[in-house]
Amino acid sequence: MTHIPPILTGDLVPEPTSDGSLTFFSEDFGEWFHSRAGARTEAQETYVQATGLVARASSSPVRVLDVCYGLGYNSAAALEALWQVNPGCQVELIALELDGRVPLRSLHHHHHQGWSPPVLNTLTLLANRQEVHTDTLTAQLLLGDARQTIQTVTDWQADFIFLDPFSPPHCPELWTVEFLAQVAHRLAPDGILATYSCAAAVRSALQKIGLYIGATTATGRKWPGTAARWQPDTLVPLSQQEIEHLETRAAVPHRDPTLRGTREEICDRRSQEQSVSALKPTSQWRKKWLPAKEKE
Ligand SMILES: C[S@@+](CC[C@H](N)C(=O)[O-])C[C@H]1O[C@@H](n2cnc3c(N)ncnc32)[C@H](O)[C@@H]1O
C-alpha cells in the first residue's frame, strides 16, 4: 500500500513568483512547486546552467530525463536553450510525473507565455497526448508513480537528468537510495544529474550508489544545489561545511527496498537507523556552522 492517493484531489493553487512566472502550491504535498524567487529562473539556473547543457547543443542527440515534470519548466528551459543555439538539435526527452492535472492546469493558466512556438507546442502536446514526435524531438511524458514508471525506461540513458521532487520531508519516496539507484541507472557514463536539494540525506544517497557529487548555485535559495556524475571532474567541490554535514546523522539516507513503501514507513525506517547511527549528532554541526537565526 502506498500513501499516495491513486487520484490526487488537493487543489493546485496558482501564484506568481518574483520573476513573473507562475507556480502552484500543492495541497496534496503541502509545498510550493518552485522557489518563490522565480519558477522559470530556477529552471534556467538550477537545471540548464548547472548542467552545462548548452555546450552539448551541437552534438545531437541530446538525451534528457526530467524527473518530476510538473508544469514542464525544466524541460521547456532545456529545449529553449538547446534550440536557441542549434535549432536543428535532436532531443530525446523522457519526463516522469505523477499528476497529469499539473501540466494541463499550467496550460490553462497560460503559464507558458514567453516560450518559443516549438517549445510551447511541445508543452501542449505533452500535456494533452503525453508524446511528441517531430524532426527534432522525440518526447514522452510517463504518468504515474516515478518509482514504477522509471522501471519501464530500458535501453536508454540520459546525458542530463533533472531531479526535481518536492523536498525530502514532503516526498521522501523520491529521495531514497533505491529510487535514486533507478535514476542513476539511466545516467550515461559522461552524463550529469542536477537537483536543487543539498540535503545531506540526498547527497549521501547519491554517494552510496557510486556517484560523485558537487555543489551548484541555486536561485533564491539559502543553500546550493547538487550535481552528480560518475566521474569527479568538472564538479565544484563541496565546502568544508558541506563535507562535515555529510559526517552527521542528517546524512543517513532514506530507504525504500520495495519501491512501494509509504511515506511513514520510509521516514520511520530512517529515524530508526539514525537512532543507532555512529555518525555525529547534527546539532554539533549546526552549532559550529549555522548562525543563530538559521537554526530555527
Ligand atoms: C517540485 S514539483 C516539480 C516542478 C517541475 N519540475 C516544474 O518545472 O514545474 C514536484 C512534482 O513531482 C510530482 N510528483 C510527486 N510525487 C511523485 C511521484 N511519486 N512520481 C512522479 N511524480 C511525482 C508532483 O506532482 C509535482 O508535479
Ligand as a Chemical Component Dictionary entry (heavy atoms), coordinates in Angstrom:
data_LIG
# 
_chem_comp.id                   LIG 
_chem_comp.type                 NON-POLYMER 
_chem_comp.pdbx_formal_charge   0 
_chem_comp.three_letter_code    LIG 
# 
loop_
_chem_comp_atom.comp_id 
_chem_comp_atom.atom_id 
_chem_comp_atom.alt_atom_id 
_chem_comp_atom.type_symbol 
_chem_comp_atom.charge 
_chem_comp_atom.model_Cartn_x 
_chem_comp_atom.model_Cartn_y 
_chem_comp_atom.model_Cartn_z 
_chem_comp_atom.pdbx_ordinal 
LIG C1  C1  C 0  8.627 20.372 -7.211  1  
LIG S1  S1  S 1  7.402 19.833 -8.333  2  
LIG C2  C2  C 0  8.258 19.768 -9.875  3  
LIG C3  C3  C 0  8.265 21.060 -10.640 4  
LIG C4  C4  C 0  8.594 20.855 -12.096 5  
LIG N1  N1  N 0  9.916 20.349 -12.324 6  
LIG C5  C5  C 0  8.332 22.085 -12.924 7  
LIG O1  O1  O 0  9.211 22.522 -13.658 8  
LIG O2  O2  O -1 7.218 22.601 -12.830 9  
LIG C6  C6  C 0  7.281 18.109 -7.936  10 
LIG C7  C7  C 0  6.440 17.306 -8.893  11 
LIG O3  O3  O 0  6.578 15.933 -8.527  12 
LIG C8  C8  C 0  5.367 15.277 -8.794  13 
LIG N2  N2  N 0  5.373 14.016 -8.011  14 
LIG C9  C9  C 0  5.125 13.850 -6.697  15 
LIG N3  N3  N 0  5.232 12.550 -6.353  16 
LIG C10 C10 C 0  5.570 11.880 -7.479  17 
LIG C11 C11 C 0  5.812 10.524 -7.770  18 
LIG N4  N4  N 0  5.750 9.576  -6.812  19 
LIG N5  N5  N 0  6.111 10.194 -9.040  20 
LIG C12 C12 C 0  6.202 11.146 -10.018 21 
LIG N6  N6  N 0  5.987 12.457 -9.789  22 
LIG C13 C13 C 0  5.677 12.823 -8.527  23 
LIG C14 C14 C 0  4.326 16.282 -8.359  24 
LIG O4  O4  O 0  3.053 16.003 -8.947  25 
LIG C15 C15 C 0  4.949 17.589 -8.869  26 
LIG O5  O5  O 0  4.492 17.861 -10.158 27 
# 
loop_
_chem_comp_bond.comp_id 
_chem_comp_bond.atom_id_1 
_chem_comp_bond.atom_id_2 
_chem_comp_bond.value_order 
_chem_comp_bond.pdbx_ordinal 
LIG C1  S1  SING 1  
LIG S1  C2  SING 2  
LIG S1  C6  SING 3  
LIG C2  C3  SING 4  
LIG C3  C4  SING 5  
LIG C4  N1  SING 6  
LIG C4  C5  SING 7  
LIG C5  O1  DOUB 8  
LIG C5  O2  SING 9  
LIG C6  C7  SING 10 
LIG C7  O3  SING 11 
LIG C7  C15 SING 12 
LIG O3  C8  SING 13 
LIG C8  N2  SING 14 
LIG C8  C14 SING 15 
LIG N2  C9  SING 16 
LIG N2  C13 SING 17 
LIG C9  N3  DOUB 18 
LIG N3  C10 SING 19 
LIG C10 C11 SING 20 
LIG C10 C13 DOUB 21 
LIG C11 N4  SING 22 
LIG C11 N5  DOUB 23 
LIG N5  C12 SING 24 
LIG C12 N6  DOUB 25 
LIG N6  C13 SING 26 
LIG C14 O4  SING 27 
LIG C14 C15 SING 28 
LIG C15 O5  SING 29 
# 
